[in-house]
Each structure stands twice: as structure tokens, then as C-alpha cells.
Amino acid sequence: MFFKRKKLQCSSCKKEFQSDEKLALFVRAGELNGVTNLKAFAKLQRLECLDCVAKGSK
């Protein structure tokens, strides 16, 4: 059985991130407890593409 990988998307504009694209990850420092698998952790957080960060969308 094969599972399709969930693509990372911008929380504002829903654009899918490419593997070489830069993104902004918004997280509170209190949520970081030790070593974290960033890829799995990032799927649960608010992500924004650099265009949305520049626009200041929330």
C-alpha cells in the first residue's frame, strides 16, 4: 500500500511549495521541545510563502 505524501502549502494563498523554494515557518518558542523532525512538525504549523510574508498577510 502506498500513501501519497502531503505537500506543504502556504497557509494564506494555498500555493504548494516546491522542493527548492524558501518558506517562512511561524511557531512559538514554547512549542519547541528538544530535537524536532522539522518536516513533520512543519505540516502542523502555519507556513507562508515569501510573497505572502512580504505582503504582511495573516
C-alpha positions in Angstrom: 0.0 0.0 0.0 1.3 3.4 -1.0 0.5 6.7 0.7 0.6 9.9 -1.2 2.8 12.5 0.6 1.1 15.6 1.8 2.5 18.6 0.1 3.4 21.7 2.1 1.1 24.6 1.2 1.1 28.3 2.1 -1.5 29.0 4.8 -2.6 32.2 3.2 -2.7 31.6 -0.6 -2.7 27.8 -0.6 0.2 27.7 -3.1 2.1 24.4 -3.0 5.8 24.7 -2.1 8.4 23.2 -4.5 11.4 21.3 -3.0 13.8 24.2 -3.7 11.5 27.0 -2.6 12.1 29.1 0.6 9.2 29.4 3.1 8.5 31.1 6.5 7.5 28.9 9.4 5.7 30.6 12.2 5.9 28.9 15.6 6.0 29.9 19.2 9.3 29.2 21.0 7.5 27.4 23.8 6.3 24.8 21.3 9.9 23.7 20.6 10.8 20.9 22.9 14.2 19.4 22.1 15.0 17.9 18.7 12.1 18.0 16.3 11.6 16.3 13.0 11.1 19.6 11.1 9.3 18.2 8.1 6.7 16.5 10.2 6.5 19.4 12.6 6.1 22.0 9.8 2.9 20.3 8.5 1.2 21.2 11.8 2.3 24.8 11.8 1.4 28.0 9.9 3.6 28.3 6.8 3.7 31.2 4.4 5.5 31.7 1.0 7.8 34.7 0.8 5.3 36.6 -1.3 2.7 36.4 1.5 5.2 37.3 4.1 6.2 40.4 2.1 2.5 41.4 1.8 2.1 41.0 5.5 -0.9 38.7 5.3 -2.1 36.9 8.5 
